[in-house]
Amino acid sequence: MIFMKIVGFSGSPRKDGSTNTLIKRIFKKAEDNDYETNIFYLNDMNINPCQACGYCKENEGCDLDDAMKNLYEEIENADYIIIGSPIYYGEVSAQTKLFTDRFYSIFNSKTKNLDNKKVILVYSQGNPDPQTYIKYIRHQNKFLYEFMGFDVIDTLIASGINSKEELLKNQEILEKADEISAKIE
């Protein structure tokens, strides 16, 4: 069996919410195959905002001493990365934004090559129309993930979901998460 490592990063402040439930559901197939999975709850971590200090342009890594040092390693060592966030007021959560802004030091790294790192994106939103934030999601995909060299293999938009209970009643979204999970190999 091929050993694989899948890491999830949740930008939801609710550990028992719909975003985390979807990330864990996508993990299911990987766990059935005895792949290593780990989820990081960004809300519980000390992640400072990028200071635009330029340290990473002249040196390897980031000058900030916080949880991102460990998360950079997790990203680099993962075969698949799942990044999940609720959409609040048309954007990813503040926790997710802090996390992705810190990709700047990866971008400036002379030793880290994350080209074609497989990424799955999970967005949950209360708005029932999955097209409402599609321009934002496409923009983020192009100007963040593709720009960084990541290979976004799938994007799950869970629309009309205001609670985990609503999610668990929505078979269409759960089946989509299962389809994404089945692609992890």
Secondary structure, 3 states (H helix, E strand, C coil): CCCCEEEEEECCCCCCCHHHHHHHHHHHHHHHCCCEEEEEEHHHCCCCCCCCCCHHHHCCCCCCCCCHHHHHHHHHHCCEEEEEEEEECCEECHHHHHHHHCCHHHHCCCCCCCCCCEEEEEEECCCCCCCCCHHHHHHHHHHHHHHHCCEEEEEEEECCCCCHHHHHCCHHHHHHHHHHHHCCC
